[in-house]
Amino acid sequence: MQQAEAQLMSAATAISGTGAASLNGSNPDVVDLSAEMLALISAQASFAANAATLETVDQMEKILLDVTA
């Protein structure tokens, strides 16, 4: 989940900096928005998959505790 969060923050930072002038006033940085959006979607899917895994583990533990009790 931390890796997905880091990927999400990196892509969001790149997107938010699009068109910002550099310190010396030269041309703005160029960002491939389609690649950054793909990174955002990928991070979101990874986070959702990890959350679903944790929910499944939680349910399995509850079932195990019910069986052993």
mmCIF file of the N, C-alpha and C atoms, coordinates in Angstrom:
data_MODEL
# 
_entry.id   MODEL 
# 
loop_
_atom_site.group_PDB 
_atom_site.id 
_atom_site.type_symbol 
_atom_site.label_atom_id 
_atom_site.label_alt_id 
_atom_site.label_comp_id 
_atom_site.label_asym_id 
_atom_site.label_entity_id 
_atom_site.label_seq_id 
_atom_site.pdbx_PDB_ins_code 
_atom_site.Cartn_x 
_atom_site.Cartn_y 
_atom_site.Cartn_z 
_atom_site.occupancy 
_atom_site.B_iso_or_equiv 
_atom_site.pdbx_formal_charge 
_atom_site.auth_seq_id 
_atom_site.auth_comp_id 
_atom_site.auth_asym_id 
_atom_site.auth_atom_id 
_atom_site.pdbx_PDB_model_num 
ATOM 1   N N  . MET A 1 1  ? 0.813   -1.178  0.000   1.00 0.00 ? 1  MET A N  1 
ATOM 2   C CA . MET A 1 1  ? 0.000   0.000   0.000   1.00 0.00 ? 1  MET A CA 1 
ATOM 3   C C  . MET A 1 1  ? 0.866   1.255   0.000   1.00 0.00 ? 1  MET A C  1 
ATOM 4   N N  . GLN A 1 2  ? 2.000   1.191   0.681   1.00 0.00 ? 2  GLN A N  1 
ATOM 5   C CA . GLN A 1 2  ? 2.894   2.343   0.708   1.00 0.00 ? 2  GLN A CA 1 
ATOM 6   C C  . GLN A 1 2  ? 3.487   2.602   -0.670  1.00 0.00 ? 2  GLN A C  1 
ATOM 7   N N  . GLN A 1 3  ? 3.785   1.528   -1.400  1.00 0.00 ? 3  GLN A N  1 
ATOM 8   C CA . GLN A 1 3  ? 4.323   1.680   -2.750  1.00 0.00 ? 3  GLN A CA 1 
ATOM 9   C C  . GLN A 1 3  ? 3.287   2.311   -3.668  1.00 0.00 ? 3  GLN A C  1 
ATOM 10  N N  . ALA A 1 4  ? 2.033   1.894   -3.544  1.00 0.00 ? 4  ALA A N  1 
ATOM 11  C CA . ALA A 1 4  ? 0.962   2.484   -4.350  1.00 0.00 ? 4  ALA A CA 1 
ATOM 12  C C  . ALA A 1 4  ? 0.788   3.953   -4.011  1.00 0.00 ? 4  ALA A C  1 
ATOM 13  N N  . GLU A 1 5  ? 0.889   4.288   -2.719  1.00 0.00 ? 5  GLU A N  1 
ATOM 14  C CA . GLU A 1 5  ? 0.771   5.684   -2.310  1.00 0.00 ? 5  GLU A CA 1 
ATOM 15  C C  . GLU A 1 5  ? 1.920   6.519   -2.863  1.00 0.00 ? 5  GLU A C  1 
ATOM 16  N N  . ALA A 1 6  ? 3.125   5.970   -2.835  1.00 0.00 ? 6  ALA A N  1 
ATOM 17  C CA . ALA A 1 6  ? 4.285   6.691   -3.370  1.00 0.00 ? 6  ALA A CA 1 
ATOM 18  C C  . ALA A 1 6  ? 4.142   6.918   -4.873  1.00 0.00 ? 6  ALA A C  1 
ATOM 19  N N  . GLN A 1 7  ? 3.656   5.895   -5.576  1.00 0.00 ? 7  GLN A N  1 
ATOM 20  C CA . GLN A 1 7  ? 3.442   6.020   -7.017  1.00 0.00 ? 7  GLN A CA 1 
ATOM 21  C C  . GLN A 1 7  ? 2.375   7.078   -7.304  1.00 0.00 ? 7  GLN A C  1 
ATOM 22  N N  . LEU A 1 8  ? 1.317   7.078   -6.516  1.00 0.00 ? 8  LEU A N  1 
ATOM 23  C CA . LEU A 1 8  ? 0.248   8.056   -6.680  1.00 0.00 ? 8  LEU A CA 1 
ATOM 24  C C  . LEU A 1 8  ? 0.765   9.475   -6.445  1.00 0.00 ? 8  LEU A C  1 
ATOM 25  N N  . MET A 1 9  ? 1.528   9.672   -5.390  1.00 0.00 ? 9  MET A N  1 
ATOM 26  C CA . MET A 1 9  ? 2.053   11.005  -5.089  1.00 0.00 ? 9  MET A CA 1 
ATOM 27  C C  . MET A 1 9  ? 3.025   11.482  -6.164  1.00 0.00 ? 9  MET A C  1 
ATOM 28  N N  . SER A 1 10 ? 3.838   10.589  -6.684  1.00 0.00 ? 10 SER A N  1 
ATOM 29  C CA . SER A 1 10 ? 4.786   10.952  -7.727  1.00 0.00 ? 10 SER A CA 1 
ATOM 30  C C  . SER A 1 10 ? 4.066   11.409  -8.990  1.00 0.00 ? 10 SER A C  1 
ATOM 31  N N  . ALA A 1 11 ? 3.054   10.661  -9.396  1.00 0.00 ? 11 ALA A N  1 
ATOM 32  C CA . ALA A 1 11 ? 2.299   11.023  -10.595 1.00 0.00 ? 11 ALA A CA 1 
ATOM 33  C C  . ALA A 1 11 ? 1.527   12.316  -10.378 1.00 0.00 ? 11 ALA A C  1 
ATOM 34  N N  . ALA A 1 12 ? 0.939   12.481  -9.209  1.00 0.00 ? 12 ALA A N  1 
ATOM 35  C CA . ALA A 1 12 ? 0.180   13.703  -8.923  1.00 0.00 ? 12 ALA A CA 1 
ATOM 36  C C  . ALA A 1 12 ? 1.087   14.929  -8.910  1.00 0.00 ? 12 ALA A C  1 
ATOM 37  N N  . THR A 1 13 ? 2.274   14.772  -8.381  1.00 0.00 ? 13 THR A N  1 
ATOM 38  C CA . THR A 1 13 ? 3.232   15.875  -8.362  1.00 0.00 ? 13 THR A CA 1 
ATOM 39  C C  . THR A 1 13 ? 3.653   16.259  -9.775  1.00 0.00 ? 13 THR A C  1 
ATOM 40  N N  . ALA A 1 14 ? 3.882   15.254  -10.612 1.00 0.00 ? 14 ALA A N  1 
ATOM 41  C CA . ALA A 1 14 ? 4.267   15.526  -12.001 1.00 0.00 ? 14 ALA A CA 1 
ATOM 42  C C  . ALA A 1 14 ? 3.147   16.237  -12.746 1.00 0.00 ? 14 ALA A C  1 
ATOM 43  N N  . ILE A 1 15 ? 1.913   15.807  -12.516 1.00 0.00 ? 15 ILE A N  1 
ATOM 44  C CA . ILE A 1 15 ? 0.770   16.434  -13.194 1.00 0.00 ? 15 ILE A CA 1 
ATOM 45  C C  . ILE A 1 15 ? 0.573   17.858  -12.699 1.00 0.00 ? 15 ILE A C  1 
ATOM 46  N N  . SER A 1 16 ? 0.689   18.067  -11.400 1.00 0.00 ? 16 SER A N  1 
ATOM 47  C CA . SER A 1 16 ? 0.447   19.412  -10.850 1.00 0.00 ? 16 SER A CA 1 
ATOM 48  C C  . SER A 1 16 ? 1.518   20.401  -11.287 1.00 0.00 ? 16 SER A C  1 
ATOM 49  N N  . GLY A 1 17 ? 2.694   19.921  -11.625 1.00 0.00 ? 17 GLY A N  1 
ATOM 50  C CA . GLY A 1 17 ? 3.771   20.802  -12.066 1.00 0.00 ? 17 GLY A CA 1 
ATOM 51  C C  . GLY A 1 17 ? 3.733   21.103  -13.550 1.00 0.00 ? 17 GLY A C  1 
ATOM 52  N N  . THR A 1 18 ? 2.781   20.566  -14.265 1.00 0.00 ? 18 THR A N  1 
ATOM 53  C CA . THR A 1 18 ? 2.694   20.759  -15.704 1.00 0.00 ? 18 THR A CA 1 
ATOM 54  C C  . THR A 1 18 ? 2.493   22.238  -16.019 1.00 0.00 ? 18 THR A C  1 
ATOM 55  N N  . GLY A 1 19 ? 3.319   22.758  -16.886 1.00 0.00 ? 19 GLY A N  1 
ATOM 56  C CA . GLY A 1 19 ? 3.187   24.140  -17.317 1.00 0.00 ? 19 GLY A CA 1 
ATOM 57  C C  . GLY A 1 19 ? 3.819   25.151  -16.396 1.00 0.00 ? 19 GLY A C  1 
ATOM 58  N N  . ALA A 1 20 ? 4.378   24.726  -15.307 1.00 0.00 ? 20 ALA A N  1 
ATOM 59  C CA . ALA A 1 20 ? 5.017   25.656  -14.380 1.00 0.00 ? 20 ALA A CA 1 
ATOM 60  C C  . ALA A 1 20 ? 6.357   26.098  -14.960 1.00 0.00 ? 20 ALA A C  1 
ATOM 61  N N  . ALA A 1 21 ? 6.631   27.373  -14.887 1.00 0.00 ? 21 ALA A N  1 
ATOM 62  C CA . ALA A 1 21 ? 7.893   27.891  -15.402 1.00 0.00 ? 21 ALA A CA 1 
ATOM 63  C C  . ALA A 1 21 ? 9.029   27.482  -14.470 1.00 0.00 ? 21 ALA A C  1 
ATOM 64  N N  . SER A 1 22 ? 10.188  27.264  -15.060 1.00 0.00 ? 22 SER A N  1 
ATOM 65  C CA . SER A 1 22 ? 11.342  26.913  -14.239 1.00 0.00 ? 22 SER A CA 1 
ATOM 66  C C  . SER A 1 22 ? 11.855  28.173  -13.532 1.00 0.00 ? 22 SER A C  1 
ATOM 67  N N  . LEU A 1 23 ? 12.795  28.001  -12.642 1.00 0.00 ? 23 LEU A N  1 
ATOM 68  C CA . LEU A 1 23 ? 13.293  29.114  -11.845 1.00 0.00 ? 23 LEU A CA 1 
ATOM 69  C C  . LEU A 1 23 ? 13.923  30.220  -12.690 1.00 0.00 ? 23 LEU A C  1 
ATOM 70  N N  . ASN A 1 24 ? 14.602  29.849  -13.781 1.00 0.00 ? 24 ASN A N  1 
ATOM 71  C CA . ASN A 1 24 ? 15.265  30.859  -14.605 1.00 0.00 ? 24 ASN A CA 1 
ATOM 72  C C  . ASN A 1 24 ? 14.343  31.417  -15.691 1.00 0.00 ? 24 ASN A C  1 
ATOM 73  N N  . GLY A 1 25 ? 13.077  31.043  -15.691 1.00 0.00 ? 25 GLY A N  1 
ATOM 74  C CA . GLY A 1 25 ? 12.110  31.596  -16.633 1.00 0.00 ? 25 GLY A CA 1 
ATOM 75  C C  . GLY A 1 25 ? 12.128  30.957  -18.000 1.00 0.00 ? 25 GLY A C  1 
ATOM 76  N N  . SER A 1 26 ? 12.843  29.856  -18.156 1.00 0.00 ? 26 SER A N  1 
ATOM 77  C CA . SER A 1 26 ? 12.907  29.192  -19.454 1.00 0.00 ? 26 SER A CA 1 
ATOM 78  C C  . SER A 1 26 ? 11.614  28.433  -19.726 1.00 0.00 ? 26 SER A C  1 
ATOM 79  N N  . ASN A 1 27 ? 11.617  27.652  -20.765 1.00 0.00 ? 27 ASN A N  1 
ATOM 80  C CA . ASN A 1 27 ? 10.419  26.898  -21.149 1.00 0.00 ? 27 ASN A CA 1 
ATOM 81  C C  . ASN A 1 27 ? 9.941   26.004  -20.011 1.00 0.00 ? 27 ASN A C  1 
ATOM 82  N N  . PRO A 1 28 ? 8.635   25.850  -19.900 1.00 0.00 ? 28 PRO A N  1 
ATOM 83  C CA . PRO A 1 28 ? 8.109   24.973  -18.842 1.00 0.00 ? 28 PRO A CA 1 
ATOM 84  C C  . PRO A 1 28 ? 8.458   23.513  -19.109 1.00 0.00 ? 28 PRO A C  1 
ATOM 85  N N  . ASP A 1 29 ? 8.492   22.763  -18.046 1.00 0.00 ? 29 ASP A N  1 
ATOM 86  C CA . ASP A 1 29 ? 8.753   21.336  -18.172 1.00 0.00 ? 29 ASP A CA 1 
ATOM 87  C C  . ASP A 1 29 ? 7.629   20.674  -18.945 1.00 0.00 ? 29 ASP A C  1 
ATOM 88  N N  . VAL A 1 30 ? 7.983   19.647  -19.696 1.00 0.00 ? 30 VAL A N  1 
ATOM 89  C CA . VAL A 1 30 ? 6.995   18.899  -20.463 1.00 0.00 ? 30 VAL A CA 1 
ATOM 90  C C  . VAL A 1 30 ? 6.709   17.595  -19.734 1.00 0.00 ? 30 VAL A C  1 
ATOM 91  N N  . VAL A 1 31 ? 5.432   17.318  -19.524 1.00 0.00 ? 31 VAL A N  1 
ATOM 92  C CA . VAL A 1 31 ? 5.017   16.102  -18.836 1.00 0.00 ? 31 VAL A CA 1 
ATOM 93  C C  . VAL A 1 31 ? 4.069   15.344  -19.738 1.00 0.00 ? 31 VAL A C  1 
ATOM 94  N N  . ASP A 1 32 ? 4.284   14.038  -19.866 1.00 0.00 ? 32 ASP A N  1 
ATOM 95  C CA . ASP A 1 32 ? 3.385   13.196  -20.647 1.00 0.00 ? 32 ASP A CA 1 
ATOM 96  C C  . ASP A 1 32 ? 2.167   12.886  -19.780 1.00 0.00 ? 32 ASP A C  1 
ATOM 97  N N  . LEU A 1 33 ? 1.101   13.650  -19.992 1.00 0.00 ? 33 LEU A N  1 
ATOM 98  C CA . LEU A 1 33 ? -0.075  13.504  -19.138 1.00 0.00 ? 33 LEU A CA 1 
ATOM 99  C C  . LEU A 1 33 ? -0.705  12.125  -19.248 1.00 0.00 ? 33 LEU A C  1 
ATOM 100 N N  . SER A 1 34 ? -0.683  11.523  -20.433 1.00 0.00 ? 34 SER A N  1 
ATOM 101 C CA . SER A 1 34 ? -1.287  10.192  -20.569 1.00 0.00 ? 34 SER A CA 1 
ATOM 102 C C  . SER A 1 34 ? -0.516  9.168   -19.740 1.00 0.00 ? 34 SER A C  1 
ATOM 103 N N  . ALA A 1 35 ? 0.799   9.275   -19.714 1.00 0.00 ? 35 ALA A N  1 
ATOM 104 C CA . ALA A 1 35 ? 1.602   8.347   -18.902 1.00 0.00 ? 35 ALA A CA 1 
ATOM 105 C C  . ALA A 1 35 ? 1.357   8.579   -17.416 1.00 0.00 ? 35 ALA A C  1 
ATOM 106 N N  . GLU A 1 36 ? 1.244   9.844   -17.015 1.00 0.00 ? 36 GLU A N  1 
ATOM 107 C CA . GLU A 1 36 ? 1.007   10.141  -15.608 1.00 0.00 ? 36 GLU A CA 1 
ATOM 108 C C  . GLU A 1 36 ? -0.386  9.704   -15.170 1.00 0.00 ? 36 GLU A C  1 
ATOM 109 N N  . MET A 1 37 ? -1.389  9.874   -16.038 1.00 0.00 ? 37 MET A N  1 
ATOM 110 C CA . MET A 1 37 ? -2.739  9.403   -15.706 1.00 0.00 ? 37 MET A CA 1 
ATOM 111 C C  . MET A 1 37 ? -2.755  7.880   -15.599 1.00 0.00 ? 37 MET A C  1 
ATOM 112 N N  . LEU A 1 38 ? -2.019  7.222   -16.484 1.00 0.00 ? 38 LEU A N  1 
ATOM 113 C CA . LEU A 1 38 ? -1.913  5.763   -16.412 1.00 0.00 ? 38 LEU A CA 1 
ATOM 114 C C  . LEU A 1 38 ? -1.267  5.348   -15.090 1.00 0.00 ? 38 LEU A C  1 
ATOM 115 N N  . ALA A 1 39 ? -0.262  6.096   -14.644 1.00 0.00 ? 39 ALA A N  1 
ATOM 116 C CA . ALA A 1 39 ? 0.380   5.802   -13.359 1.00 0.00 ? 39 ALA A CA 1 
ATOM 117 C C  . ALA A 1 39 ? -0.604  6.004   -12.210 1.00 0.00 ? 39 ALA A C  1 
ATOM 118 N N  . LEU A 1 40 ? -1.442  7.046   -12.295 1.00 0.00 ? 40 LEU A N  1 
ATOM 119 C CA . LEU A 1 40 ? -2.453  7.269   -11.259 1.00 0.00 ? 40 LEU A CA 1 
ATOM 120 C C  . LEU A 1 40 ? -3.453  6.121   -11.204 1.00 0.00 ? 40 LEU A C  1 
ATOM 121 N N  . ILE A 1 41 ? -3.919  5.695   -12.374 1.00 0.00 ? 41 ILE A N  1 
ATOM 122 C CA . ILE A 1 41 ? -4.887  4.597   -12.437 1.00 0.00 ? 41 ILE A CA 1 
ATOM 123 C C  . ILE A 1 41 ? -4.264  3.310   -11.918 1.00 0.00 ? 41 ILE A C  1 
ATOM 124 N N  . SER A 1 42 ? -3.015  3.082   -12.276 1.00 0.00 ? 42 SER A N  1 
ATOM 125 C CA . SER A 1 42 ? -2.308  1.888   -11.812 1.00 0.00 ? 42 SER A CA 1 
ATOM 126 C C  . SER A 1 42 ? -2.141  1.898   -10.292 1.00 0.00 ? 42 SER A C  1 
ATOM 127 N N  . ALA A 1 43 ? -1.784  3.047   -9.744  1.00 0.00 ? 43 ALA A N  1 
ATOM 128 C CA . ALA A 1 43 ? -1.625  3.155   -8.294  1.00 0.00 ? 43 ALA A CA 1 
ATOM 129 C C  . ALA A 1 43 ? -2.959  2.933   -7.588  1.00 0.00 ? 43 ALA A C  1 
ATOM 130 N N  . GLN A 1 44 ? -4.025  3.472   -8.161  1.00 0.00 ? 44 GLN A N  1 
ATOM 131 C CA . GLN A 1 44 ? -5.351  3.297   -7.568  1.00 0.00 ? 44 GLN A CA 1 
ATOM 132 C C  . GLN A 1 44 ? -5.749  1.818   -7.576  1.00 0.00 ? 44 GLN A C  1 
ATOM 133 N N  . ALA A 1 45 ? -5.504  1.137   -8.692  1.00 0.00 ? 45 ALA A N  1 
ATOM 134 C CA . ALA A 1 45 ? -5.845  -0.283  -8.786  1.00 0.00 ? 45 ALA A CA 1 
ATOM 135 C C  . ALA A 1 45 ? -5.012  -1.113  -7.811  1.00 0.00 ? 45 ALA A C  1 
ATOM 136 N N  . SER A 1 46 ? -3.742  -0.771  -7.685  1.00 0.00 ? 46 SER A N  1 
ATOM 137 C CA . SER A 1 46 ? -2.865  -1.489  -6.758  1.00 0.00 ? 46 SER A CA 1 
ATOM 138 C C  . SER A 1 46 ? -3.329  -1.297  -5.318  1.00 0.00 ? 46 SER A C  1 
ATOM 139 N N  . PHE A 1 47 ? -3.694  -0.072  -4.966  1.00 0.00 ? 47 PHE A N  1 
ATOM 140 C CA . PHE A 1 47 ? -4.183  0.211   -3.620  1.00 0.00 ? 47 PHE A CA 1 
ATOM 141 C C  . PHE A 1 47 ? -5.476  -0.551  -3.346  1.00 0.00 ? 47 PHE A C  1 
ATOM 142 N N  . ALA A 1 48 ? -6.391  -0.569  -4.332  1.00 0.00 ? 48 ALA A N  1 
ATOM 143 C CA . ALA A 1 48 ? -7.663  -1.275  -4.162  1.00 0.00 ? 48 ALA A CA 1 
ATOM 144 C C  . ALA A 1 48 ? -7.434  -2.776  -4.004  1.00 0.00 ? 48 ALA A C  1 
ATOM 145 N N  . ALA A 1 49 ? -6.501  -3.331  -4.774  1.00 0.00 ? 49 ALA A N  1 
ATOM 146 C CA . ALA A 1 49 ? -6.206  -4.763  -4.664  1.00 0.00 ? 49 ALA A CA 1 
ATOM 147 C C  . ALA A 1 49 ? -5.622  -5.089  -3.293  1.00 0.00 ? 49 ALA A C  1 
ATOM 148 N N  . ASN A 1 50 ? -4.741  -4.239  -2.801  1.00 0.00 ? 50 ASN A N  1 
ATOM 149 C CA . ASN A 1 50 ? -4.168  -4.464  -1.472  1.00 0.00 ? 50 ASN A CA 1 
ATOM 150 C C  . ASN A 1 50 ? -5.232  -4.357  -0.386  1.00 0.00 ? 50 ASN A C  1 
ATOM 151 N N  . ALA A 1 51 ? -6.142  -3.406  -0.531  1.00 0.00 ? 51 ALA A N  1 
ATOM 152 C CA . ALA A 1 51 ? -7.220  -3.264  0.450   1.00 0.00 ? 51 ALA A CA 1 
ATOM 153 C C  . ALA A 1 51 ? -8.125  -4.490  0.434   1.00 0.00 ? 51 ALA A C  1 
ATOM 154 N N  . ALA A 1 52 ? -8.431  -5.006  -0.751  1.00 0.00 ? 52 ALA A N  1 
ATOM 155 C CA . ALA A 1 52 ? -9.268  -6.204  -0.857  1.00 0.00 ? 52 ALA A CA 1 
ATOM 156 C C  . ALA A 1 52 ? -8.570  -7.408  -0.225  1.00 0.00 ? 52 ALA A C  1 
ATOM 157 N N  . THR A 1 53 ? -7.267  -7.494  -0.396  1.00 0.00 ? 53 THR A N  1 
ATOM 158 C CA . THR A 1 53 ? -6.503  -8.584  0.220   1.00 0.00 ? 53 THR A CA 1 
ATOM 159 C C  . THR A 1 53 ? -6.582  -8.505  1.739   1.00 0.00 ? 53 THR A C  1 
ATOM 160 N N  . LEU A 1 54 ? -6.431  -7.300  2.276   1.00 0.00 ? 54 LEU A N  1 
ATOM 161 C CA . LEU A 1 54 ? -6.516  -7.134  3.736   1.00 0.00 ? 54 LEU A CA 1 
ATOM 162 C C  . LEU A 1 54 ? -7.909  -7.479  4.256   1.00 0.00 ? 54 LEU A C  1 
ATOM 163 N N  . GLU A 1 55 ? -8.945  -7.128  3.510   1.00 0.00 ? 55 GLU A N  1 
ATOM 164 C CA . GLU A 1 55 ? -10.308 -7.473  3.913   1.00 0.00 ? 55 GLU A CA 1 
ATOM 165 C C  . GLU A 1 55 ? -10.505 -8.985  3.920   1.00 0.00 ? 55 GLU A C  1 
ATOM 166 N N  . THR A 1 56 ? -9.948  -9.665  2.922   1.00 0.00 ? 56 THR A N  1 
ATOM 167 C CA . THR A 1 56 ? -10.059 -11.125 2.853   1.00 0.00 ? 56 THR A CA 1 
ATOM 168 C C  . THR A 1 56 ? -9.335  -11.779 4.022   1.00 0.00 ? 56 THR A C  1 
ATOM 169 N N  . VAL A 1 57 ? -8.154  -11.280 4.342   1.00 0.00 ? 57 VAL A N  1 
ATOM 170 C CA . VAL A 1 57 ? -7.403  -11.815 5.484   1.00 0.00 ? 57 VAL A CA 1 
ATOM 171 C C  . VAL A 1 57 ? -8.190  -11.612 6.768   1.00 0.00 ? 57 VAL A C  1 
ATOM 172 N N  . ASP A 1 58 ? -8.796  -10.449 6.919   1.00 0.00 ? 58 ASP A N  1 
ATOM 173 C CA . ASP A 1 58 ? -9.607  -10.162 8.101   1.00 0.00 ? 58 ASP A CA 1 
ATOM 174 C C  . ASP A 1 58 ? -10.775 -11.146 8.219   1.00 0.00 ? 58 ASP A C  1 
ATOM 175 N N  . GLN A 1 59 ? -11.456 -11.391 7.106   1.00 0.00 ? 59 GLN A N  1 
ATOM 176 C CA . GLN A 1 59 ? -12.581 -12.335 7.108   1.00 0.00 ? 59 GLN A CA 1 
ATOM 177 C C  . GLN A 1 59 ? -12.106 -13.749 7.436   1.00 0.00 ? 59 GLN A C  1 
ATOM 178 N N  . MET A 1 60 ? -10.951 -14.144 6.890   1.00 0.00 ? 60 MET A N  1 
ATOM 179 C CA . MET A 1 60 ? -10.424 -15.483 7.157   1.00 0.00 ? 60 MET A CA 1 
ATOM 180 C C  . MET A 1 60 ? -10.069 -15.638 8.634   1.00 0.00 ? 60 MET A C  1 
ATOM 181 N N  . GLU A 1 61 ? -9.498  -14.603 9.217   1.00 0.00 ? 61 GLU A N  1 
ATOM 182 C CA . GLU A 1 61 ? -9.164  -14.665 10.647  1.00 0.00 ? 61 GLU A CA 1 
ATOM 183 C C  . GLU A 1 61 ? -10.418 -14.786 11.498  1.00 0.00 ? 61 GLU A C  1 
ATOM 184 N N  . LYS A 1 62 ? -11.456 -14.057 11.141  1.00 0.00 ? 62 LYS A N  1 
ATOM 185 C CA . LYS A 1 62 ? -12.713 -14.147 11.887  1.00 0.00 ? 62 LYS A CA 1 
ATOM 186 C C  . LYS A 1 62 ? -13.299 -15.547 11.793  1.00 0.00 ? 62 LYS A C  1 
ATOM 187 N N  . ILE A 1 63 ? -13.266 -16.134 10.601  1.00 0.00 ? 63 ILE A N  1 
ATOM 188 C CA . ILE A 1 63 ? -13.781 -17.490 10.416  1.00 0.00 ? 63 ILE A CA 1 
ATOM 189 C C  . ILE A 1 63 ? -12.966 -18.486 11.237  1.00 0.00 ? 63 ILE A C  1 
ATOM 190 N N  . LEU A 1 64 ? -11.647 -18.321 11.211  1.00 0.00 ? 64 LEU A N  1 
ATOM 191 C CA . LEU A 1 64 ? -10.753 -19.207 11.962  1.00 0.00 ? 64 LEU A CA 1 
ATOM 192 C C  . LEU A 1 64 ? -11.037 -19.105 13.457  1.00 0.00 ? 64 LEU A C  1 
ATOM 193 N N  . LEU A 1 65 ? -11.245 -17.899 13.954  1.00 0.00 ? 65 LEU A N  1 
ATOM 194 C CA . LEU A 1 65 ? -11.525 -17.723 15.364  1.00 0.00 ? 65 LEU A CA 1 
ATOM 195 C C  . LEU A 1 65 ? -12.885 -18.318 15.726  1.00 0.00 ? 65 LEU A C  1 
ATOM 196 N N  . ASP A 1 66 ? -13.874 -18.236 14.833  1.00 0.00 ? 66 ASP A N  1 
ATOM 197 C CA . ASP A 1 66 ? -15.187 -18.822 15.083  1.00 0.00 ? 66 ASP A CA 1 
ATOM 198 C C  . ASP A 1 66 ? -15.108 -20.346 15.125  1.00 0.00 ? 66 ASP A C  1 
ATOM 199 N N  . VAL A 1 67 ? -14.270 -20.926 14.270  1.00 0.00 ? 67 VAL A N  1 
ATOM 200 C CA . VAL A 1 67 ? -14.139 -22.378 14.204  1.00 0.00 ? 67 VAL A CA 1 
ATOM 201 C C  . VAL A 1 67 ? -13.434 -22.913 15.446  1.00 0.00 ? 67 VAL A C  1 
ATOM 202 N N  . THR A 1 68 ? -12.406 -22.221 15.917  1.00 0.00 ? 68 THR A N  1 
ATOM 203 C CA . THR A 1 68 ? -11.636 -22.701 17.051  1.00 0.00 ? 68 THR A CA 1 
ATOM 204 C C  . THR A 1 68 ? -12.295 -22.389 18.389  1.00 0.00 ? 68 THR A C  1 
ATOM 205 N N  . ALA A 1 69 ? -13.259 -21.521 18.405  1.00 0.00 ? 69 ALA A N  1 
ATOM 206 C CA . ALA A 1 69 ? -13.901 -21.145 19.671  1.00 0.00 ? 69 ALA A CA 1 
ATOM 207 C C  . ALA A 1 69 ? -14.933 -22.135 20.098  1.00 0.00 ? 69 ALA A C  1 
# 
